[in-house]
Every structure is written in C-alpha cells, then in structure tokens.
C-alpha cells in the first residue's frame, strides 16, 4: 500500500544508509532498531528508531546544521552526515526531523 516515489535512487540509498548506519553504531548489541513506513498526505513517511542512548538536547538543537570550527556552539553537533541527509531530502521536497524517544528516532519524508 505504499506508493512509488519518483526519486534519485542513489541519493535515497545514501539517506537510508546513513540513518541505518548511525542506528547500528549507537545501539547496544542487545538493543532494538525499528523501521516504520507509511503514506500520509501525498508523502511517503519513514521513521527509524533505535534503543541507543539518544541525542542530548544541546546537540539536537543544531543536529541538522553544518558544524563550524569558528562557532563553538556548533562545533560538536554530530558531523556532516545528517546535514547531507537533510539536503538530499530537501532536493526531493522532503525533510528530516528528530522525534522525542527513549533512543534516537528520525522521521523523514519525501513528497509524491
């Protein structure tokens, strides 16, 4: 029941690989990674949730912004991976957000 999306396959693969790789790296060996996908209002939605330690509130504020060596408030915000993921999704009229959960939970969408 999930509609097909007209998208650049290599970009979407990179988005998903980045999110799954992050979840695997930050989830303990006995932990759980959940993936949910559904369609909603002309969008395909996907959530990836892990049972890892989560993301601190201080880091979550700038998680999707490019790190800066000149701005100490944006120096340690998780690297470029999620910045690139966001830009790739925006090129598909989509986006990414961090959802509050015990671990980390990312919700992405692309527009049909």
N, C-alpha and C positions, 0 to 999 in steps of 0.2 A: 503494500500500500504506500510505499514511499515513492514520490515522483522522481523522474530522471532530472538531473541538473545539467545545464549546458555550462561546462567549466573547463578550465585548463587542468588536465589530469595531473601533470607534474606538480603544479602549484598545490592542488588539493592534497596530493600524496605527501608533499613536504609538510603541509599543515598538520595532517594526521600523524605523520611520523614524528614530528616534533612533540606533539602533545602526548602520544603514547610513550615515547622515549622518556620524557620528563616524568610521567606517571610511574614507569617501571623503575627509574633511578631513585625516586623519592618514596617508594612504597616498600615497607619491610617484606622479607621473604614470606612471611605468613599473612601478609596483607591482601587486600582485595582491590581490584580495579573494575569499575563498572562503566559500561558504554551504553548510552540510550540514544535512539534516533527516532525522530517523528517529523511530520509535516504540520505546519501551522501558518495560516495567513500568507500563502504564496512564498513560504520559506521552508527550507529543509533545516531542521534544528538537530544539533548533536550535543550531548553532554558527556564529558569524560571525568569521572570522579575517582579519586584514589583514597586509600586509608592511611596515607603517609602523615607527616607532621603538620601539613598545611602551610599556609603562607602568612607571615606575620603582617599585622595591619600596616606597619611602617613600609614594608616592601610592596604590599598590594596597592598602595596609593599611586605608585609610579611604575607598576609592573609592565605596562604596555608602552612606556616611553623609552626612548633611546638613552642608555647610560651616558654620563658625562664625567670626564675626569676633572673638569673645571668647576662643576657644581657638586659639592659634597652631598647634597640631599638626593642627587640622582646617580651617585657613583655605584652603589651596590643594589641594583633593583632587578637582578635576575638575568642580565645579559641581553643579547640581541635576538635570541630565538623567538620570544613572544612578540617582539616588535615586528619582526619579519612576518610572523604568522598573521598578525593583525593587518598589516599592509596587503598581504596576499588575499585575505578575506575581503578587505575593502575593495579590491580590484574586481571582486565577484559580487559587489553590492551586499556584502555581509559584514560581520564583525565578530568579536570575541569578548567575553566578559568573565570575570571571576565570580562564582556563586558561593555564598557562605555555606560551608560544610565542615564536618569534622576534619577532613583532609583537605586536599585541593580539588576543586570542581570547576572545570571550564565549560562554558556554554558557547558554542559557535553557531552561526547560521550563514547560509547563502540563499540569495533570492532566486526564485524560479524565473 
